[in-house]
Amino acid sequence: MNDAAARTPNLAREALLAEVTALPSLPGVYRFFDAADQVLYVGKARNLKKRVSSYFHKDHDGTRIGAMVGRIARLQTTVVRSEAEALLLENTLIKTLAPKFNILFRDDKSYPYLKLVGHRFPRVAYYRGSVDRRHKYFGPYPGAWAVKETILLLQKVFRLRTCEDTVFANRSRPCLLYQIQRCSAPCVGFIAEADYARDVADAEAFLLGDADAVMQKLQTRMMALSDALEFERAAAVRDQIGALSRVLHQQSVEQSSLSARERDVDILAVRCQGGRACVNLAMVRGGRHLGDRAYFPRSGADLEAWAVALPVGSDGESEGDPDGAVRSAEERVLEAFVAQHYLANPPPPSLVTSHALDPRLVDALGEQLGVRLAAQHQPREQRRIWLEMAVKGAQIALARLLAEEGSQRERTRALVDALDLPVDDLETFRIECFDVSHTAGEATQASCVVFQNHAMRPADYRRFNVEGITAGDDYAAMRQVLMRRYARLVEAVEEVTPAAGAPHSETADAPDDAAAAAPGDAAAGSAAAGSAKRAAPKRLPDLVLVDGGLGQVAVAREVFGELGLDLSLIVGVEKGEGRKVGLEELVFADGRPKLALAHDSAALMLVAQIRDEAHRFAITGMRARRAKVRTGGSRLEDIDGVGPKKRARLLQRFGGVRGVAAASVDDLASVDGISRELAEEIHRVLH
């Protein structure tokens, strides 16, 4: 039996090598999986057979590549027609599967644009989302602040309107923006349509980088008005010229020296330090530097692997380098960012980078996107200035991140020491914190937030809709939530006998638990409720915090006692005298005396941070649930034939959705505009 067990790994390895030998010499994408069927790495190759074979025919001992190869249990490959297709598929799989040994940048929300809304008198607006051909869009911009600054600039120089069309159509006198010379008041006819259209055209030209041409046109117009003795209008144009001159003076770009192609550029600078990496993306549009944004790879723990050359095949080709040269960590991070970012966001014609990009990557990306793309990493003149600014920004952002992580790590250590917890690895130390929120017993909802690896983990947050208890009974709510959170984990442990140190399989949570939301998200919508079924914890946390004193801790002790869990995990956060922040005391479920930490203690700061986040997450979910109950979940809006006016009449007559739901069909039909048939439909939907 022992001999058979010893032969099994060898047979599996031989089968894997035979599969590698049979691979075709074609372009494609490969995936490596471990014995638990977890994806380890996704890569692309011009020649699948040579690339994949190189992993198994070279000596990688002592490197992270070697550690990965030693864990490979099986592989999958997909043959494609070209390297461009391989690039697209590779990065799609990287984002979908999040492999441990790949460099992965977190998906970010879409970039904002400045929108010029189609209208007789177009307005400028901040916009984020898919574009519409009826309107004009300028950007993208690195952040909302850049769009808003540009809108303010257009208001000052060209006095374009920003009001909604419904407001515009119902104005009888100019608004405050006209009074402070930020709008020309087309709503009340203070400017002719032709003159406003000319201002819009000048604004478009300015946004496209033709500021000098706009300035010349304004000067010509001012002189013409002066010659025609229209001095007031000439003075207005003079003020416009002055405002535009001040704007151009503030720009650090000499636009006249830039060609049309050079006026739209992305500047990419990468820095690696202390096991972390940062890519700083600066955007130049129309010759104007719009600002920058820093990106940090999600797989920070694997930075040291990125500086190791991936295997070189028999054709001398290594991953991303035709010469087989060792690729630095910065080069690998930069290439991963370019591939992932620009497959989701259209690139400008030119990229300026702090490190050289593989020409094949640039060509494949351009082919995939259908654009002519150029990359330069040793620029001169203005581009060099932009790159130096981006490099400095990357250094500052990375230094800030490392300082924050170092501070957070010290806080974690301080808490572990203060509570005398038996923690071997701070990086895996996990805290779960619970809070209950309701309004006089209405819409009771509880939250569970998670702290791990020295940071809050929003993806692991959970909300629980609490039902079947006496309204306002916080103890019963806490008992229900803790039981739902940990009972299934205990069941999974009892049903499965895993190998020592192996993680338990993930189990489903209660159907009505609202799922995770990012910090600041005030809605517990249907999407959250739908994904809530996913996750009970994979393992017990190292510490369970409950927001409350002796009563809440007693409830938690009862639940853990029934489930047979360690009582020393439970700590209550009891508010101090006068409920003042900094005077909290920690209450233990295992009988230890209360612990009062100093108000400036790093451990107390961490506890307060986690407790406050649990409170925020609970109260935002409770408010969303309460609003849904009070408004009937917008059910009136979903009824065909009930528009804004009829809905307003119904709510006014019956004092809210609950009153409408309590009304009879005859009462509903008595409302102006509500027919008998519509009254019956409303009554049916609300019941």
Order of alpha helices (4+ residues) and beta strands (2+ residues): alpha-beta-beta-alpha-alpha-beta-alpha-beta-beta-beta-alpha-alpha-alpha-alpha-alpha-alpha-beta-beta-beta-alpha-alpha-beta-alpha-beta-alpha-beta-beta-beta-beta-alpha-beta-alpha-beta-alpha-beta-beta-beta-alpha-alpha-alpha-alpha-alpha
